[in-house]
């Protein structure tokens, strides 16, 4: 069990630290986040419940931010993504999710991606995924992904547009 009486002190410490770091960053006259590193996306998915033969078509909206300051290895990029997904089943099966994504180029406009994150909603828990991406132009990708969660597995087609 966590110590709930220490939570307010930890929260105050985090807020003070964030204020100090933001002020120090602002003094350098640089924006905290760069606009050209943001992307927005939309997708459709075929979702299947692992414990049954139940499946349906869903959709999602998401945003991403490229983490250029993190260089895992040559040719590999990383980003964070966050979104809203409706699994499409009869009842209100929705959730919000966040993941850390790594991707790279295979050849020309063909690339790969892998992700790990968590989902909060009707299928709360960890999520993992992998897929291929096709770079349509400098700002747009079409991605084919397989994402597995605790109860729902998704085969997805997503479009990602860089701002």
C-alpha angles and dihedrals in degrees: 000000000000119000103254093189089063094052096084091051092049091048092051091049092051092048092050091048091049091050092050093047093046091050092049091048092047091053089063087061092234124126115251091231125023115233095217091061093064123095134181127208146184131194149170125224144191105225126196129187108231096217095052143023091257115130137162143166119263140171140220142197120204147167131215139196123202114229100211091166090065111075110177094175139331111299096012121112127191135204143164121239131193130181155145122256133190109198091202099231123142096265125052098287104170137135147167120237142186129195145174111234131197122190142170144174123271098182134330108324096349119099144163133230139189130187143187126188146114138276126214117197135048092348100036116180142062125338131198130184148168136187153134129277131202116206105222093184139327092297106029136069131181110208132195110198142174113208124184125197133174094280109359127060118196135200104199142190110198134180116208123193123192116221 
